[in-house]
Amino acid sequence: MVVIEKKLTICPTQAVAAKGARIVFFSGGTAFRASSQELMKYTENSTHIITTFDSGGSSAALRNAFAMPAIGDLRNRLTALMPVETLSQQKMHDFLEKRLSTQGDSASLQELFAILEQKDTLIADTNHKGIGTFFAWLALFVKNMPQDFSLKDASLGNLIMAGAYIDFEYDLHKVLRSMEEILAVKGHVCPSCVDNLHLHVLLENGEEFFAQHEFTGKNMPSIESSICKFCLCNEDREICKLPNASQEVIDAIASAELICFPMGSFYSSTLASLLSYGIAEAIAKNPCKKVFIPSTGIDPESYGLSVGVKTQRLINQLMDAYPKGKREDFLQAVFLDVQSEHYPQKIEENLLKSLGVDIFKLPLVSENLAPAIDAEKLIPELISYLNN
């Protein structure tokens, strides 16, 4: 193990050389959003393998209505990677990020029909090439919307994607490729799983949960015991074997120049994005660099877990999925902020040393965003690590 405490540096020639670098990220939709936007300055060829197991809010309503995987985090990453350099692009971005009224289903329905009749000022006078297609998909969603569907606080972008999902005969990959083309997305977004499955966790105290929103601490009370079992289940709460990863995901991993497990909710984002058969093998067989960036601050679902234990569990999950791989095939480095107080648990360097990973202590947190990792600090470090 090597402990590197000085800042990695990136020079202009390295930045140019890294333009178009094939980097794969395994994550959810929110924590890495700002970093995804910063990433576009360095490469337009990143691939983001995103979890599809969210079971709360607007995603839950769509999943219940259409027996589909969650699409909210996918939409979030698409809009993070789309350019907003023109007024038309900015309006389209805001259109996809808009949420309907929280005042109730009647108010939300009225707002939705006002949008369909193009009476909403949000998209007035926009000349974006995709607006007609998006209206067609939104109308298709409304045509297939169950009578009891709750539109309260619904994401407009999610509804549009649900209409596209119907239009493309439930092929989520085709939906995403079409969205990428329309929005000129600077990267690629892939679902980690296209099946209608949920996360199942068992806590050390015996508590058991069968849906993501039940244990993440966002919509319900935070867990008070560590997670000891983590897998997938169906709507009937039956434990499922891992679904097969798509060929698109496998190909992206196989051709990656850098594989990154970035900050985010440790179980429902990082580990959940790995829950498809074939992903671990593809990671192990690619000799490129692999780096883990643990979250700073409090992660409610990581009760009692230190950075060292998280690193160990990440490696163990991958090794369990592909026992032929060695530890060094799955991870070589961990990026940490230079200030250890930004992590809720003590940094166990001896444990990290036993795992054979290099520790990079870098200035990742800025004063105005502390304890969150600053995208403008992180992304140049990743590009530098790739090139050095």
C-alpha positions in Angstrom: 0.0 0.0 0.0 1.2 3.5 -0.8 -0.1 6.6 1.1 0.1 9.7 -1.1 -0.6 12.9 0.7 0.3 15.4 -1.9 -2.1 16.8 -4.5 -2.1 15.1 -7.9 -1.6 17.6 -10.6 -3.0 17.9 -14.0 -1.4 20.0 -16.8 -3.2 21.4 -19.8 -1.7 18.7 -22.1 -3.0 16.0 -19.9 -6.5 17.6 -19.9 -6.5 17.5 -23.7 -5.1 14.0 -23.8 -7.9 12.9 -21.5 -10.6 14.4 -23.7 -12.8 11.5 -24.7 -11.4 9.2 -21.9 -13.6 6.2 -21.3 -14.5 6.3 -17.6 -17.1 4.1 -16.0 -19.0 5.2 -12.9 -21.2 3.1 -10.7 -23.6 5.3 -8.8 -27.1 6.6 -8.0 -28.4 9.8 -9.3 -27.9 12.6 -6.8 -24.5 12.6 -5.0 -22.4 12.5 -8.2 -24.6 15.0 -10.1 -22.3 18.1 -9.7 -19.3 16.0 -10.5 -21.0 14.7 -13.6 -21.5 18.3 -14.8 -17.8 19.1 -14.1 -16.7 15.9 -15.9 -18.1 17.2 -19.2 -15.1 19.7 -19.3 -12.7 16.7 -19.5 -14.5 13.9 -21.4 -17.7 13.3 -23.3 -17.2 9.6 -23.3 -18.0 8.6 -19.7 -20.5 5.8 -19.0 -22.7 6.0 -15.9 -24.2 2.8 -14.7 -27.1 3.9 -12.5 -29.3 2.0 -10.0 -32.9 1.4 -10.8 -34.3 0.3 -7.4 -35.7 3.5 -5.9 -39.1 2.8 -4.3 -40.2 6.2 -3.0 -42.0 9.2 -4.3 -42.7 9.7 -8.0 -40.7 6.6 -8.9 -42.9 4.4 -6.7 -46.1 5.6 -8.5 -44.6 4.8 -11.9 -43.3 1.4 -10.8 -46.6 0.4 -9.4 -48.5 1.6 -12.4 -46.3 0.1 -15.2 -44.3 -2.7 -13.4 -41.1 -0.9 -14.5 -37.7 -0.2 -12.9 -37.1 3.1 -11.3 -36.1 5.8 -13.8 -35.7 8.9 -11.6 -31.9 8.5 -11.1 -31.5 7.8 -14.8 -33.3 11.1 -15.7 -31.2 12.9 -13.1 -28.0 11.8 -14.7 -29.2 12.5 -18.2 -30.0 16.1 -17.3 -26.6 16.5 -15.4 -24.8 15.5 -18.6 -26.8 17.6 -21.0 -25.3 20.9 -22.2 -27.2 24.1 -21.1 -25.2 26.6 -23.2 -28.2 28.0 -25.0 -31.6 29.3 -23.7 -33.3 26.5 -25.6 -31.1 23.9 -23.8 -31.7 25.5 -20.4 -35.4 25.5 -20.9 -35.4 21.9 -21.9 -33.3 21.0 -18.8 -35.7 22.9 -16.6 -38.7 21.3 -18.3 -37.3 17.8 -17.6 -36.5 18.7 -14.0 -39.9 20.3 -13.3 -42.2 18.8 -10.6 -45.9 19.1 -10.7 -47.9 20.7 -7.9 -47.7 19.3 -4.3 -51.2 20.7 -3.5 -52.9 17.5 -4.5 -53.8 15.3 -7.5 -56.5 17.7 -8.9 -54.0 20.6 -9.0 -51.3 18.4 -10.5 -53.7 17.1 -13.2 -54.7 20.6 -14.1 -51.0 21.6 -14.4 -50.2 18.6 -16.5 -53.0 19.4 -19.0 -51.9 23.0 -19.1 -48.4 21.8 -20.1 -49.8 19.4 -22.8 -51.8 22.3 -24.2 -48.6 24.3 -24.2 -50.0 27.0 -21.9 -47.1 26.6 -19.4 -44.6 29.5 -19.6 -41.7 27.2 -18.8 -41.3 26.1 -22.4 -42.8 29.1 -24.1 -41.0 29.9 -27.4 -38.5 27.1 -27.1 -37.2 25.8 -30.4 -35.4 22.8 -29.0 -35.6 19.9 -31.6 -36.8 17.4 -29.0 -39.8 19.3 -27.6 -42.3 17.7 -30.1 -41.1 14.2 -29.3 -41.3 14.9 -25.5 -44.9 16.2 -25.8 -45.8 13.0 -27.8 -44.3 10.8 -25.0 -46.0 12.8 -22.3 -49.3 12.4 -24.2 -48.7 8.7 -24.5 -48.1 8.5 -20.7 -51.4 10.3 -20.0 -53.2 7.9 -22.4 -51.9 4.9 -20.5 -52.1 6.5 -17.0 -54.3 4.6 -14.5 -57.2 6.5 -13.2 -56.0 6.4 -9.7 -52.4 7.4 -10.6 -51.1 10.1 -8.2 -49.5 13.0 -10.0 -48.7 14.9 -6.8 -45.1 16.2 -6.9 -44.5 14.0 -9.9 -41.3 14.6 -12.0 -42.3 15.8 -15.5 -39.1 14.2 -16.9 -40.0 10.9 -15.3 -43.5 11.0 -16.9 -42.0 11.7 -20.3 -39.5 8.8 -19.9 -42.4 6.6 -18.9 -44.2 7.5 -22.1 -41.0 6.7 -24.0 -40.8 3.4 -22.2 -44.3 2.5 -23.5 -43.4 3.8 -27.0 -40.2 1.7 -27.2 -42.1 -1.4 -26.0 -40.5 -1.4 -22.6 -36.9 -1.3 -23.8 -35.2 1.0 -21.3 -31.9 1.0 -23.2 -33.7 2.4 -26.3 -35.3 5.1 -24.2 -31.9 6.2 -22.9 -30.2 6.2 -26.3 -33.0 8.3 -27.8 -32.9 10.7 -24.8 -29.1 11.0 -25.2 -29.5 11.8 -28.9 -32.2 14.4 -28.4 -30.5 16.2 -25.5 -26.9 15.9 -27.0 -25.8 14.3 -23.7 -22.1 14.3 -23.2 -21.7 10.8 -22.0 -23.7 7.6 -21.7 -26.2 6.5 -19.1 -27.0 2.9 -18.6 -29.4 1.1 -16.1 -27.7 -1.3 -13.8 -30.8 -3.5 -14.1 -33.9 -3.4 -16.4 -36.0 -5.8 -14.3 -38.7 -4.6 -11.9 -36.8 -5.6 -8.7 -36.3 -4.2 -5.2 -33.5 -4.0 -2.7 -33.7 -6.4 0.3 -31.6 -5.8 3.4 -31.3 -7.6 6.7 -29.9 -5.7 9.7 -27.7 -7.2 12.4 -30.5 -6.6 15.0 -32.9 -8.7 12.9 -34.9 -6.0 11.2 -35.7 -6.7 7.6 -36.6 -4.4 4.7 -37.9 -5.1 1.2 -37.7 -1.7 -0.5 -35.0 0.9 -0.9 -37.0 3.8 0.7 -37.5 1.8 3.9 -33.8 1.9 5.0 -32.1 4.9 3.4 -33.2 7.3 6.1 -34.7 9.8 3.6 -38.4 9.1 3.8 -38.4 7.0 6.9 -36.4 6.8 10.2 -32.8 6.0 9.8 -31.7 2.4 10.6 -30.1 1.8 14.0 -28.1 -1.3 13.2 -25.6 -2.3 10.5 -26.7 -4.1 7.3 -25.5 -7.7 7.3 -27.3 -9.0 4.2 -27.9 -7.2 0.9 -29.6 -8.6 -2.2 -32.5 -8.3 -4.6 -36.2 -9.3 -4.2 -39.3 -9.2 -6.3 -42.6 -7.4 -5.6 -43.7 -10.5 -3.7 -40.7 -10.2 -1.4 -39.1 -13.3 -2.7 -35.3 -13.3 -2.8 -34.0 -13.2 -6.4 -30.8 -14.3 -8.1 -28.8 -11.6 -9.9 -30.3 -10.6 -13.2 -27.9 -10.6 -16.2 -26.2 -7.4 -17.0 -26.9 -6.0 -20.4 -24.3 -6.4 -23.2 -24.1 -2.6 -23.3 -23.0 -2.5 -19.7 -20.5 -5.3 -20.1 -19.0 -3.7 -23.2 -18.7 -0.3 -21.4 -16.8 -1.9 -18.5 -14.6 -4.0 -20.8 -13.4 -0.9 -22.7 -13.1 1.5 -19.7 -9.7 3.2 -19.1 -10.8 4.0 -15.5 -13.5 2.5 -13.3 -14.8 4.6 -10.4 -17.0 3.9 -7.5 -17.8 7.4 -6.4 -19.4 9.0 -3.4 -23.1 8.4 -2.7 -25.3 6.2 -0.5 -23.1 3.2 0.0 -25.7 0.4 -0.3 -28.5 1.9 -2.4 -26.2 3.6 -4.9 -22.7 2.1 -4.9 -23.3 -1.5 -4.1 -26.7 -1.6 -5.7 -25.3 -0.6 -9.1 -23.2 -3.8 -9.0 -26.1 -6.2 -8.5 -26.2 -7.7 -12.0 -24.5 -10.9 -13.1 -21.5 -10.3 -15.2 -20.5 -6.9 -13.8 -18.0 -8.2 -11.3 -16.3 -10.5 -13.9 -16.1 -7.6 -16.4 -14.5 -5.4 -13.8 -12.0 -8.1 -12.8 -11.0 -8.8 -16.4 -10.3 -5.2 -17.3 -6.7 -4.3 -16.2 -7.5 -0.6 -15.9 -7.2 1.4 -12.7 -10.1 1.2 -10.3 -10.8 3.8 -7.5 -13.3 4.1 -4.7 -14.3 7.5 -3.4 -16.0 7.1 0.0 -18.6 9.7 1.0 -17.8 12.4 3.5 -20.3 13.3 6.1 -23.2 11.1 7.4 -24.7 8.4 5.2 -27.7 7.1 7.2 -27.7 3.6 5.6 -24.0 3.1 6.4 -24.7 2.8 10.2 -21.4 2.0 12.0 -19.3 1.6 8.9 -15.9 3.1 8.6 -14.1 3.9 5.3 -12.0 0.8 5.8 -15.0 -1.5 6.3 -16.8 0.1 3.3 -13.8 -0.6 1.2 -13.7 -4.2 2.4 -17.4 -4.7 1.8 -17.1 -3.3 -1.7 -14.3 -5.7 -2.6 -16.0 -8.6 -0.9 -19.3 -8.1 -2.8 -17.3 -8.1 -6.1 -15.3 -11.2 -5.1 -18.4 -13.1 -4.0 -19.9 -12.3 -7.4 -16.8 -13.4 -9.3 -14.6 -15.7 -7.0 -12.0 -16.2 -9.7 -10.9 -12.6 -9.3 -8.3 -11.4 -6.9 -8.7 -8.4 -4.6 -6.3 -6.2 -6.8 -8.5 -7.0 -9.8 -11.4 -5.1 -8.3 -9.8 -2.1 -6.6 -6.4 -0.4 -6.5 -7.0 3.0 -4.9 -9.1 5.0 -2.4 -9.4 8.8 -2.6 -9.8 10.5 0.8 -9.9 14.1 1.7 -6.8 15.4 3.6 -9.0 16.3 6.6 -10.0 13.1 8.4 -12.7 14.9 10.4 -14.9 15.0 7.3 -15.5 11.3 7.8 -17.8 10.2 10.7 -15.6 7.2 11.6 -11.8 6.9 12.2 -9.8 6.2 9.0 -8.4 2.7 9.5 -5.2 2.8 7.5 -4.1 -0.6 8.7 -7.3 -2.2 7.4 -6.9 -0.4 4.0 -3.2 -1.6 4.0 -4.3 -5.2 4.5 -6.6 -4.8 1.5 -3.7 -3.8 -0.7 -5.2 -0.5 -1.9 -3.3 2.8 -2.3 -4.5 5.7 -0.3 -4.6 9.1 -1.9 -5.1 11.9 0.6 -6.2 14.9 -1.5 -7.9 18.3 -0.9 -11.3 17.2 -2.1 -13.5 19.3 0.2 -13.7 23.1 -0.1 -14.6 25.4 2.8 -17.9 26.6 1.3 -19.2 23.0 0.6 -17.8 21.1 3.6 -18.2 18.3 4.4 -19.4 17.5 0.8 -16.7 16.7 -1.8 -16.2 19.6 -4.3 -16.7 18.5 -7.9 -14.2 21.1 -9.1 -11.5 19.5 -6.9 -12.4 15.9 -7.4 -12.7 15.6 -11.2 -9.2 17.0 -12.0 -7.8 14.5 -9.5 -9.5 11.6 -11.2 -8.2 12.7 -14.6 -4.7 13.1 -13.2 -4.9 9.6 -11.6 -6.0 8.2 -15.0 -3.0 9.8 -16.8 -0.3 9.2 -14.3 
